[in-house]
């Protein structure tokens, strides 16, 4: 993360303003005991309540810094029968600098990101996306100030606790009581050892690094400390190759402290220059709704592809003949995957979807929401992946 300039300069922190609404908590009641949301029409003896599913129904998100305005809009949506399902996303109005009736260059800018991933009904999703402009509308509603006595701004929200120790559940990551947390750790270590036995031990031509979170727990940390959050959200904790990127920066400034290839996150076009990432398939162990590993270029933060949990299946068995291997993965990233099997990802160096030869590679593991807590896992309870960079000690390859 980079630091924002000192005030009064402005900075696009790109920071989240609370917990996300996702497909699990978006369809639950406040008591989280049913898959339905409850809609009630009428008052007193005429009040009638219905169970409304969030899927396959009309819906609306009311996003406002004011509790008063939110309630007014919600009442109108229901009373007029405009939608079946209403959810709230409160903006912390008492801490944001919001524009008034006229344009204010110093006001905070707000953005809404709508993410669709890994549908269970792909053809229906294609139809939905093709008609997105018709299916989704955004309305900006301004309530006349003379109609409201008290706008009652929302305060900074109380965020969901990530840790499983607040639930009646096993805390540390395990394979649904079939394989323990320690067995997963031991299996991962054996997998990495087998990779080293196959492709080469660590040294000048091979370096190993452990992933760590590249973002803070929530966007308010960035707002409080004036750093750029780079589009965080709390559906995952975003483990990435932070230590390898730090090593790259050291190599750029003080080359004598490291060899210039394996200690960096740069991937040359030499055939014997490649990276292997080994980790736990968090989907298979039941800790997330889906798991993926994405690759981006550092210069423009452009994603060039990803591997999801179905594509990870069987990859660890290439190196490890053990029942625990089904809960692990081992993926190769190279400029040339000839002879490296189906679990190798080609990182193109030219074209529309590519990462230039001298750019740093960023790997991001995404474990999307814990099905029990309905939020991203706490980093202390999850086993992080590791990356090994195999590279020739040859400065000329970086000049290609």
N, C-alpha and C positions, 0 to 999 in steps of 0.2 A: 504494500500500500504506500502511496505517496502522500506527502504532507500538503495540506492546503496552504495558500499564502495567508499571511496575517491580515486580520480585518483592517480596513473596511473592504478589502478585495473580496470578490465573490469566488465561490468554489462549487463545482458540481460534485457533491459528496457521493451521489448515487447510492444513498443509504436507505435501508428499509425503515418503515415507520411502525412496525409491529409484527405480530405473527401473521403468516399467510393464511388465506382461505384455500383449502385444498379439497380434493374430492372425498376425503373422509370426514373432516369436520364440517364441510359444507352441506352434508346431508343429515346431520344429527340434531337432536333437540338439545336444549340447554343442559339437560340432565345426562346426555350422551348415553341413553339407554335404548334408543330406537333409531332405525334407519330413516325415519320420517321427520319432517318439520311440521309443526302444527300451525294451521291457519284458522283463525276464528273470525267469523263475521257476525255482526249484530251485537246488541247489548242486552243484559238482563235475561229474561225468559226467552227472548228471541235469539240469543247467542248460540251459534252453531259452529262447532270446530271440526276440521277435517285433517286427516293425515295426508301430507303432500310430499311426494318424492322429489328430490332435487334433480334427478335425471329425467330426461324426456318430458320436461315441463318448462313453462315460461318462468323466467327468474329475473331478478334485478339486484344489483349491489348498490347500496346507498353509501356514498363516500362523502363525508362531511366533517368539518371541524367542530360542529355544534350538535349537541344532544337534542336541542329543541328543534332544529331544522330537520334532523334525521327522523324524529318522531312525526313531524308534520308530513314529510314526504312519504313515509311508510304508510301512514293512515290513508293518504290519497291513493296510493298504489293499490291497497287492499280494497278500500271502499268503492273504487271505480272498477274493480275487477280487471285491472290492467295486467297483473302478473299473478302467478300462483305462489311464488317463492321469493321472499325478500331476506337478504342478509346485509349486515352492516360492516363497514370498514371505517372505524373512527380515526380521523386524523387528529393528532394531539394539538388542537388549536391554541392552547395556552402557551406552547413553546415555539410554534412556527411563526414566521413573519409572512402574513398573508396579504394579498393585494386587496384594496378597497374597490370602490366603484370605478376607479380609473387605473390606467396602467402604471405599475410601479417597478422600475428597473431593479430595485433592491429586494423585491418580494421573492419568496421561495417558489421554485418551480416543482410541480408535482407530476408524476408519471404513473401510469397503470400498466403493468406487464401481465399478459394473459398467456400462460404456458400450457401447451398440449403436448403430451408425450406418451408413447407406447400404448396406443388404444387397443382395447380388446375386440373392437369391431372396426377394423381399418377402413372398410368401404364406407361406412357411415361417417367416419371422420373425414374422409376425402370430400364427401358431399357437403358436410358442415363447413369445412374450410373453404370450399369453392363458393359457398354462399355466405361467407362471413359478413360481408357488408350488409346483407339483408337480415341475417340472424342476430347481429349485434349492433346496438345503437348506443351512443353516448349523448346524454342530455345534460347541459349545464343549467341548473335551476337557481335562480336568485330570488329569495323571499324578501319582499319589501320590509325594510327595517321598522316601519310604523305598524306592522302586523305582529311584532314580537316584542314582549316586554323584557325578556331575558334570554340572550342567545345561549348561555350556559355552554361554554367551550369544553371540549374533551381534554382531559389531562393526559400525560404520558401513560400509556397502557401498562398493565401488569402482564408480563410475558409468561408464556407457559414454561414450566421447569422442564429442561431436557432430560434430566437424570431419571433412570428407572428405579432408583431406590425409593422414590415416592410412591411406587406402584407395588402391588403384590406380585412381583415377578423377579426372576433371576436378573441380576444387574449386569454382569459382564457378558459379552457376546459369546454365545454358544450355539450349537446346532440342535436346537429344540430338544435338549436333554439327551440327544443321541451321542453327540461328541461334546466334551467339555471345553471350556475356555482354554485351559492349559493344553489340551490335546490339539486345539486349533493352532495355538502359538507354536507348539512343538512341530506340528505338521508343516506350518509355514517355514520354520527354520530349516527343516529337512528338505523342503522343496527348494529353498534358496541354495542350500549346500549342494544339492544335486545339479542345480543350474551351474554352479561354479565348477563342479567336477566335470560337467559336459562341455561348457564353453570357455572355461579358464578361471583360474583363481584371481583374487584381487591383487592389485599391484599398480604399476605405472599405467598399464593398459586396461585396467578395470577398477572402477570405483563404485561403492554401494552407499545409497542414501535412503533414509526413512522419510516417508511423507509426514507432513504436519499441516495443521489448518492454516490456510492463507488469509482467512478473514476472521474478524472478531465474532463474538456470540450474536451480536445484533447491531443494527444500524445506528442506534443511539450512542454506542461507543464511538463511532466515527464522528457523529455530530458534536459530541462532547469534547473530543480531542482534536477536531478539525483535520481529519484525514479522509482520504477517498476510500469509500467502501467497495467500489467496483461492482455494484449491483448485488449485494448480499441478499439472501433470504434464509429464514430459519428452518426450511424444509430439509436441510442437510448442513453439515459443518464444513464442507469443502476441503478435505485433505488434498494437498498437492505437493509437488516436488520442491518445496521451499528451500531446503538445505542445498540441493543441487544448484538452484538458481543463485543462492548466496555464494556458493563456491565459484560459480561462473563470474560473478562480479569481482571476486578477489583475484581470479586468474587474469581478468582484463586489466586490473590496476597494478597488480604485483605478480607478473608471470613467473618469477623465479620460485614462488611458493608452491607451484603445482605444474603438472604436465598439462599442456594446453588442450587436450582432447577429452580424455575420460573424466576429468574434473569439471567439465563444463556441460551445459545443457544444449550445446550446439551439436547437430547431427550432420556430419559431412556426407559426401557421396561415395566414400570408400566402402567397399563391400564388408570389410571387417569392422565397420563402425555401426553399432546398433545398440538399442536399449531394451532391457527386459524388465517388465514390471510384474511383480508377484504379490498377491494379496488374498484376502478372504472375500469370497462371493457373499456379500451381506444379504442378498436376496435368498440364496439357497439355505442359509442358516436361519431365515425368518426374521431378520432384524429390520428389513426395509421392504417397501412395496416394489421398488425396482432398484437395480444397481447399474452403474455405467462408469466407464473410464473415457474421458474426453481428452483430446490433444489440441492445443492452441499455439499460435505464434505470439511471442512476447511483444513484438514491436507494435502490432495492431490489435492484439487480443482477439484474433480471428480463429474461430474453431474450424478445423478441417475434417473432423470426423470423430467418431466414438465407437466403443464396443460396449454393448449392453449385456446383462446377465445371460440371456440365451446364447450369445456368441462367446461367452467365457467358458461355457460348459465343456468339459473334456480337455481344456488347455493344460491344467496342472498334471493330468495323467501322462502327458508327454514326458515329464521329468520324474514323476513320483508314482510308484506302484504301491498305493496304500489306500484303504477305504476313506481316509480323511481328505484325499485329493479331490473328491467330488464337491467339497466345500471351499476349494481354493481355485485360484486362476494364475496363469503365467502367460503374458502377452508380449510379443516382440514388436518393436517399432524400428523400421529401417527405411533407407532410401531405395533399397533393392531387396525384395523378399524372395528372390529366386532360390529354391531349395530349402526354404525355411518353414514350409508347411502352412496350413490354413489359419494358424493363430498369429500370423505376422501381418502387421498393418503397414502399408506403403505410405510414407510421408513424402508426398510430391514436393519438388522444389520449384516448379514453375507452373503457371496456369492459374485459373480463377480460384481453385481450392488448393492452396499450396502454402508452404512455409519456406521462405528463402534459405539458402544454404548457410548463411551466417546468423540467422535469427535464433534466439533461444526457444526451446520447446518447453511448454508448460503442460503438465499432466494434471488433470483434476478428476478425482474419484468422487462420484455422486451416489450417495445412498439416500434415496428419496423417502422421507418420513417413516418413522417407526410406527407400525400398525397399532401398537398399544398406546403410546403417548400422543400420537397424531402430530408429532413435531420431529425435527431432525434429531438424531442421536447425540448424546453428549460424547465429546471426543475422548474422555477418560474411560469410557466403557466399550470403545470400539478398537479393534486391532488394525493398525495402519498398514498400508502396503509399503513395499520397498522397491527401489529402482536400481538396477546395475547398468552402468554405462561401459560397454566394451568399445575401445577405440584404439587405432594405431597411433603410436607416438610419431607423428609426421605432420609438421606444421603446414606443409604444402597443400594438403587436402582441403584446408579451410580457405584457401585462396582460389579454389575452383569456381 
